[in-house]
Amino acid sequence: MWAAAGCLYYMLTGFYPRNFTDKDLWKAVLEDDSVFMRQRDPSIPQRLAEVIDSALVEKPEIYFKSATQFKQALLDVL
């Protein structure tokens, strides 16, 4: 789910979900959380941003447990 959400994030904002500046790439992946979509682009609809941001949650556990659940959440906001 994270990779699919990351692709949607990039397509909609033009940015990667995490900040990679001034930090080792792998350290950023292991230690940093994603930047909320609307911080990158406030014009993205709130509900859509919430779904994609939720799919990028990894800690303390992955938010969406299945692709079907993620898909349904996306369909519900469209």
C-alpha positions as CSV (number, residue, x, y, z in Angstrom):
1,M,0.0,0.0,0.0
2,W,2.8,2.4,0.8
3,A,4.3,2.2,-2.7
4,A,0.9,2.8,-4.3
5,A,0.2,5.7,-2.0
6,G,3.7,7.1,-2.6
7,C,3.1,7.1,-6.3
8,L,-0.2,8.9,-5.9
9,Y,1.4,11.4,-3.6
10,Y,4.2,12.1,-6.1
11,M,1.7,12.3,-9.1
12,L,-0.5,14.8,-7.2
13,T,2.2,17.0,-5.5
14,G,5.4,16.6,-7.6
15,F,7.3,15.7,-4.4
16,Y,8.4,12.5,-2.7
17,P,6.5,11.7,0.5
18,R,9.6,12.2,2.6
19,N,12.1,15.0,2.7
20,F,15.5,13.8,1.5
21,T,17.4,17.0,1.7
22,D,20.4,17.3,4.1
23,K,20.0,13.7,5.2
24,D,21.2,10.3,4.1
25,L,18.6,8.7,1.9
26,W,18.3,5.4,3.9
27,K,18.3,7.3,7.2
28,A,15.4,9.4,6.0
29,V,13.4,6.3,4.9
30,L,14.1,4.5,8.2
31,E,13.6,7.5,10.6
32,D,11.3,10.1,9.1
33,D,7.6,10.1,8.6
34,S,5.9,11.4,5.4
35,V,5.1,15.0,5.0
36,F,1.4,15.6,4.9
37,M,0.2,16.1,1.3
38,R,-1.6,19.4,2.0
39,Q,1.7,20.9,3.3
40,R,3.1,20.3,-0.1
41,D,0.0,21.4,-2.0
42,P,-3.0,22.9,-0.1
43,S,-5.2,22.7,-3.2
44,I,-5.5,18.9,-2.9
45,P,-8.9,18.0,-1.5
46,Q,-8.8,17.4,2.2
47,R,-10.5,14.0,2.2
48,L,-8.2,12.7,-0.6
49,A,-5.1,13.9,1.2
50,E,-6.3,12.2,4.4
51,V,-6.7,8.8,2.7
52,I,-3.3,9.0,1.0
53,D,-1.6,10.3,4.1
54,S,-3.1,7.4,6.1
55,A,-1.8,4.9,3.6
56,L,1.7,6.3,4.2
57,V,1.5,5.6,8.0
58,E,4.0,2.9,9.0
59,K,4.4,3.5,12.7
60,P,3.2,2.1,15.0
61,E,1.6,-0.1,12.3
62,I,0.5,0.1,8.7
63,Y,-2.9,1.8,8.5
64,F,-4.5,0.0,5.5
65,K,-4.3,-3.7,5.9
66,S,-5.2,-4.6,2.3
67,A,-5.2,-3.2,-1.1
68,T,-9.0,-3.6,-1.2
69,Q,-9.4,-1.5,1.9
70,F,-7.2,1.2,0.4
71,K,-9.0,1.1,-2.9
72,Q,-12.4,1.4,-1.2
73,A,-11.2,4.4,0.8
74,L,-10.0,6.1,-2.4
75,L,-13.4,5.4,-4.1
76,D,-15.3,6.8,-1.2
77,V,-13.6,10.2,-1.6
78,L,-14.0,10.4,-5.4
